[in-house]
Amino acid sequence: MKYIIRLSSYARKSSLLKMEAPKMSKVCYSSFMHNKAYINGQFVTAASGKTFEVRNPANRDLLGCTPDMDVSDAQVAIDAAYDAFQTWQNTTAKERALVLRKWFELCEKYKEDLAMIITKESGKPLAESIGEMTYGSSFIELYAEEGKRVNGEVVQSPSPSKEMIFIRKPIGVAAMITPWNFPNAMITRKAAAAMAAGCTCVVKPAEDTPYSAIALADLSQQAGIPSGVFNVVTSSKANAADIGTLLCTSPKVAGLSFTGSTAVGKLLYKQCSEGIKRIGLELGGNAPFIVFDSADLSKAVNGLMAAKFRNTGQTCISANRILVQSKIYDKFVELVKETMQKQIVVGDGAEKGVTFGPLINESQLHKVENLVKSSLDSGAKLLLGGKRHEKGGLYYEPTIIEDCAEHTPCFAEEIFGPVVCLRKFESEEEALAIANSTNSGLAGYFFSENLSQVWRVAHKLETGMVGINDGMISAAEGCFGGIKESGIGREGSHHGMDEYTYFKYLCFGGLN
């Protein structure tokens, strides 16, 4: 990079996320942007020498060219992780905690630099990127401690001549395929849990955002995490499917964790069945956001801004179907329009004051554009936005459409974009019927000041997570995951360790 950017000039408060940019560290972010992958403790190129371009979605500037690895490179990473597991599994939980703690401290020390990398490769506003760094690092901090609490059990034996003990063991090499929308946090919440349990990792980041993964590898090396324990394999979209197949079918890989689309998750699930691998899937959502007439409308609007427009609507738990009780519908819609026009500032996320960035790539822009058009063609009504932003490029206008029926494309499908889809409802029963009429079951939100209603709706919403009078539910301590076709397993909280351990039953006989 031919320039140095200091984040102190961006210290500000985001009205969307309510967070401030802290002081800049002394190291420039570009020093973490290696144009190499990371295997067995070394920064390496692809064996073929091939690379692929990574561009800033805000302006399409070239950020760099990273190794376009194929299955042969991925196999080297798997072999390295498998060999490293033979010793890493025998380290104590305390020893693992010490290096994970060091990794956390380095991520905190350089969080502003790594946040700028996130902004450059994903397009999200800088305040959001700093928030992601804080969130991502918190998983490393949490699992540095939780690893020391992976305990077994001593159970009461039915025979006086036996003692029965259950101990927990690490599963082995854990493969991880991570998305572009949270290029730091989606890695740390998987890898930190796996490494704390005694597993080793092979990470395949998204082709749009490889630099955040490489930066984490840089800091893992500085933290003293041994060679082969944390590996990063980069590739273009052309090689991603073959690498994914190898990760699912290699006998040296014990488990796979994937965050991404439901369609890809189903394919990986099938492929992992060949080796009966441990699998964790965090897949697509279609989150309902219900506003009852007892709700505090100010809280509900602020909750919607957080749940809908974070990362330009490109989150798996983004509010997708906005259901508003008819009595308060008009007032709520007017407040949402006013708040959007007041708070949303569109532009390059690295610029001061910007709260709303571009979509990640052309494919995503076309998807949002087509969903809105087909929704309007099917009878929905446009209230705001509805087209590409005047800035051009990958920017799309913050949009509101109403009169959405269950068959309306924006209502029936996950949008992954800045589109508010509104529908009136009359009763609690109707709202729940609409909310639950989907195969997705990741997150749901509702706002109500009626305590009895809060308990009823919280229990009846068919989602793995529920935000009650809150649009920001993510935290390292939270148990993150879905039901139905939105996934298997949980990440975060102490339950995140369960994905990377198995129970071994020890029966001691002949004790009389």
N, C-alpha and C positions, 0 to 999 in steps of 0.2 A: 504494500500500500504506500502511496506517495504522500499521504497526509496523515496527521495525527488529530484525533478528535478527543477533546476533554468534555466530560459530561457535566462539569460544574455549571456550564452555561445553560444546561437543561433542567436545573433544579426547579421543580414546579410541582403543583398539586393538580392531579387529574380529577375532574369533577365526576368522571365515570368510575374510577377505581379508588379514589381517596387515598392516594399514596404519593410520597415524595421521593425524588431522586436524591440519594445520598451523595456524599463527596466522592470525587474521583480518586481511584487508586493511582499509583505512580507508574503503572505499566500500561502501555498502549494496547488496545484490544487486538490490533493487527498481529501482535507477537504470538497470539494463540491460534492464528488461522493458518495452520500447516496445510499445505497442498498434498498431504499424504494421509493414508490410513494408519491404523495403529494395531500391530499384531505382535504378540509375544514380547512386549516391552520395547518395541522399535517402531519408529515412523517409517512406513514403507510405501512403495509404489505398487501398482498392479504388475503381475508377472508379464502381462502383455504389453505394458507400457502405455496402455490406453487411459484417457482421462475423459471427464465430462465437465461441462460448464455449469457454474452456479451463479445465478444472477439475482440482483436485488429486485424484488417485485415492485418496489416503489418507483423505480426509474429504469429498470432493465439494465443497469450498469453491471459489468462483469466483476464478480467478487473473486473468482479464481477458478482453477480447474483441479478437481480432485480425482483420485484413482478410480477408474471404471473397472472394478474387480469382477471376476467371474467365479464359477464354482471351484476352480482350482485354488484360487486365493482364499475363498471361504473355508475350504478343507484345511488349509494351513492354519487358519485361525482356530478351527475346531480342534485340530490336533494339539495346538499350543494350549488351549483351554483344558483339554482332557489331561495332558501331562501335568499342567499346573495344579489341577484338582487333586492329584495324588498326594501332594504335600499340603495344599491350602486347607483341605478338609481336616487335616490333623492339627492345625493351629487351634489355639484356644479362642474362645469367644472374646476374651479380654484382648488378646493380641489383634484379632480382627477389628475390634472396637477402636483400638488406638490408631490404626492406619485410616479407618473410615472417619474418625474424628479429625484427623489431619486433613483428609480430603475435604471435609466440610469446611474447616477453617480456611483453606485455600480458596474454595468457592466463594466464601463470604468476603475474603480479602479482595478478590478480583471480580466481584459480582457486577460492577458497573461495566467493566471491560467485556465480560461474557454477555451482559445484557445488550451491549451495542452489537455484538455478533448476532444475537437473536433478532434484533430489529433489522439489521442489514439483510439477513437471509430469509426472514419470514414476513417482514413488512409491518409488524405490529408496533404501536407507539412505544416510545422508550420507557415511559412509566409502567406500562404493562410488562415489558421485558424485564425490568428490574423486579417487578412483582413476581414474575415467573422464576427468576433466579432465587429470590427469597423462598418461594414455594418449593422449588426443586432442591435447594440445599437442605431444607427442613427434613426431607426424606432421609438424606444421609445422616443427619444428626439423630433422627428418631431411631434408625436401624442400627446405628452404632451402639445405642443403648439396648434396644430390643433384642439384639443378638445374644446378649448376656442373660436373657430370660427365656431362652428356648429350652424349656424344662420337660422332663419326662414324668412318669408316674410309677408309684409302687401300689399295686392293687392287692386286695385280700384274696389269698389263694383258697380254693375249695379243698385243698389237701394239705395236711400238716407237714408233708415231706417236700413241699415245693414253695418257692418264692417266685412271684411274677412281677416283672418290671418291664415298662415300656420306655424306650429311649427314642429320641428324635435324631435323625441323621440327614445330612444334606443330600439332595437327589443326584447331584453331579453337574455336568455342563448345562447351563441354561442359555438358550438362544432367545434373543429379543429383537422383535421387529417393531420399530417405533415410528410415529407419524411426524408430520411437519408442523402441526399447529402448536405444540409445546415441545420444541426440540431439545430442551434441557430436562424439564420435569418428568417427561414420559420415560426418559432413560433412568434418571436417578431413583424414581420410585420403584422401578423394577430391579435395577442392578444393585442398589444399596441393600435391599432386602435379601437378594440372592447371595451376595458376598458375605453379608452378616451371618447368614445361615451356614456358610462354608462352601457355597457353590462358586463356580467360575462362570464367566459371561462371554458370549459373542453377540455383539450388538450390530444390527443392520439398520442404520438411520435412513430416513426418507431422503430421496435424491435432491429434493428442494432445499434441505437444511442439514447438510453433513457437518458444517463447521462447528456447530454447538457440541456435537458428539466428539469431534476431534479435540476441541478445547477441554472437554471433560477428561479425555484421555491424557492430555498434557498434564493436567493437575493431578490425575491419579498417579502418574509417574513421579511427580514431585512429592506426593504424599507418601511414597514408598510402597504402594501396592505392588506386589511381586509380578514379574513378567508372566504373561499368560492368563492372569486372573481377570483382567478387563481388556477386551479386544474390540476394535471397531472396524467393520468391513464396509467400505463405501462402494456404491455402484450406481449406474444410471438405471432408468426404468427398464431398459432393454434386458438387463441381466438380473433384475430383482426377482422375477418369478422363479428362475432356475436356482438362485441362491436360497430363496424361501423353501423350495422343495428339498434341497439338501439339508437345511436346518431341521426340517420336519422328519426326514427319513434317515439321517445319519445315526448309526447305532451308538456313536460316541456322545450324542446329545440326549440328555435325559428329559428335558422339558422345554417348552416354548411358551413365551408370553408375547402377545400381539395386541396392539392398539390400532384400530383402523376400521375400515368399512365392514359391514356385515357380510357382504358378498365374498370378500377376501377371507374373512374369518372362517366362513363355512368351508372354503377350499382348504385352508390350513388344518382345520379340524379333521377333515377327511384324510389328509396326508399324514397327520400325526397318528391316526388310528393304526397305521401299518406297524408302528413300533410300540403301540400302547403307551405313548408318551404322556407325561404330565403336561397339561395345557391350561393356560390362562388367556381368556379372550375378553377384551373390553371393546365392544363394537358400537355400531351406530345407535343413535337415539332419535326420538321424536317427541321431545319433552312438552307436556302440557303446562300451561301457566294460567292458573285459574284465579280470578279476582271475584270474590263474593261481595255482596252488597254491604256486608258489615266491615269490610276491609278499610284500613287506613290508606286512602288513595295515594298520599304522598309516599308512604312506604312502598306501596305496590308499584308506582311508577319508577322509583329509584331501583327497586328490585328488578324490574323489567330491563332497565337500562344496563344493569350489570349482567343479567342473565342472557340478554339478547345481543348486545353490541360489543362485548369483550372479544378482542381479536377479530373484529369485523363480522361477528356472528359465526366464526369458524371454530366452534368448539362442540364436542360430542354431547355436552349437557346444556347446550344453548336452548333457550326457550323457543319452541317451534310453533306451537298452537296456542294462541292467546284467547282464552275463554273468559268473557266478562258478563256478569249478570246484568240483565236488561235495565234494571232500575238505575244503575250507575254507569251504563255503557257510554253514553254521550260525553259525560263529564270526564271519564277516564281517557277516552280517545283524544279529547282536546288537550288534556294535560300531557299525554304522551307526545303529541305533535309539538307542543310548546317546548317541552324538555329536549326533544331531539334537535330542534332548530337552535336551541340555546347552547347545548352542551357539545354537540358533535362538530369537530373541526377536522376536515378531511385533508390529508396530505401525507408526505413522507414522515414516517414515524420518528426519524432522527431530528426533525425540526421542532423547535420550541413551540409549545402550545397545541400540537396536533394530538387529537384523541382517537382518530379513526384512520386506519391505513388501507392499503389495497387488498384485493384478494390475492391468493398465493400464486396463481398461474392462469393461463388462458383457459385451460380445461374447466377450472372452477368458475371463472367468469362466465363462460358459455352456459354452464349448468344453471347458475343463478338466473341469468338472463332468460333462458328457455323456460325455467319453472315459473317465473313471474308472467311471461307472455302467455303460456298455456293456462295459467290460473285465471288471468283476465279474460282469455278466450272462452273459458268455461263458465263465466258469469260473475267472478269476483270483481269488486270495485276498487279502483286505485284512488288512494287518498293523498299519497305523498311519494315522490321519487318515481321509481319504476323504470329507470334506464341507466346506461353508463354515465358516469360522472363527467362533467365538462373538463376535468383534468386529463381525461383520456387514459391510456394505458390499462391497467388492471383495476381501476377504481370504479365502484358501482355506488349509485346513490342510496343513502339510507331510505328505506321504502316502507310504506304502510299500505296494506290491502285489507279490505273487509268483505263481509258477506261470504266467508269461506265455508263451503260445505265439506263433508267428510271426503268426498271424491276430488275436491280441488287439489291440484298437484302440489302446491305449496303446503297444504295441510296434510296430505297423505304421505309425503316424502320428506326426509330430512333435507333442509335447505342448505345449511352450511354457508350462510350468507346473511347480509344485513336487512332482512325482510321480516316485518312484523305482520303476522297473519291473524286477523281478528274474527271472532264469531261470538254472537250473543247466545246466552242461555237463560232459562227461566228458573230452574230448580237445581238443587244439589244433586239429585238423582240424574238429571239430564247431563250435568257437567261431568259427573263420574263416568257415565256411559260413553260420552264422547272421548274423554281422556283415556279410557281403557280400551278403546276400539282400535288397537294397533298391535302389531307383532313386536314392537319395540317396548322396552321396559327399563331404560337406564335411569333417567332422572325425571322428576316432576316437581312443580312448584305450586303453591297456592297461598292466598292472602285472605285472612279472616280474623276478626276479633271475637268471634263466638267460640268459646272454649269447647263446648260440646261438639260443635262442627269440626273444630281443629282435630280432635281425636278421631272422629268418624272418618273424615276424609283422609287423614294420614294413614289409617289402617286400610282403607279401601282402594287407594291409588295403587295400581299395579306397576310399580317401579321399584328398583333396588335402592333408590335414594329419593328423599323428599325434602325440599326446602320449604319450610313453614314460616311465612313472613320474612323470607330471606332469599335473595337471588344469588348469593355467593356461598356455595356449600363446600367447596374444595378445601381440604386441609390435610396435612400429612397424617394427622391423628384420626381422620375420618375413614370409614370402611367403604371404599369406592368400588362400585361394580353394579351390574344390572341383572335383570331376569329376562325371561322370554328369549327373543333373538338378540338381545343386547349384551350377551356375554356369559362367561363362566368364571368363577373365582372372584377374589377380592384383592385390591391393592390398597396400600396405606393401612394404618393402624397395626396392631400386633397381628391381625389376621393376614396381613401381607406376607408374613413369614411362612404361613402354612403352605403357600404355593411351591416353596423351595425345600421342604423337608418331608420326610416320611417317618412313620413309626416302625421301630423294630421291637418285636416282642421277645424278651429274654425269659426263659423258663428254667429256673434252677431246681433240679430234682435231687432226690436221694439225700435229703437234709436230716432225716431222722437218725 
